[in-house]
Amino acid sequence: MGRPRTNDDTVKDRLIVSATEMFATRPRELITIRGLAAAAGTSTAAVYSLFDGKDALIAEVRGRAVAGLFLNLSAVPSSDDPLTDLYALAVAYRRWGREHSHLYTVLFGGVQRFDPSGEVGAADPVRPLIEAIDRALSASVLTGDATSIALSLWATLHGLVTLELAGALDTATAESTFRPAILATLRGWTTHPA
């Protein structure tokens, strides 16, 4: 009879939840394997047996953030109006960031340097945005380079969401600023600016 397995999926999930919170709120270099294990109510051996160490645990947390954002953005339905779709994607991005603030912070807030050109595999959260931009370019609603349009929209959106999550914008200000800021960014790329 073998020993019962103590480092199961439940322990793995607890480690991921604890790591997400810690990496979102503390500098990476101050987080230890011992601290991660203690926060998850397990041993350091669990971190090594389930993840091979801190870097692999970080990669798992980032992978969950990327996959979660991708699923959220991929769920936004397409319509006949690419500009409406781009705004809907912005709303979904903001909602995901607000509902998953620790994952958002892990993904974009410094746990590891964010490289927008880095490989993230099939669950690339940028893909729904690029697809909507490509549809808008094909319909001659937007003009310009798809990557430049995506970066300008993301810079505006990321700035707004990051300020909101940091508490620099109260809810009322964030609500009243969001729509006009996103629409103004999109208007800058339209073929017929208003």
Helices and strands as residue ranges (DSSP letters): H 9-25, G 28-30, H 33-40, H 44-51, H 54-74, H 82-99, H 101-108, G 121-123, H 127-138, H 146-166, H 171-187
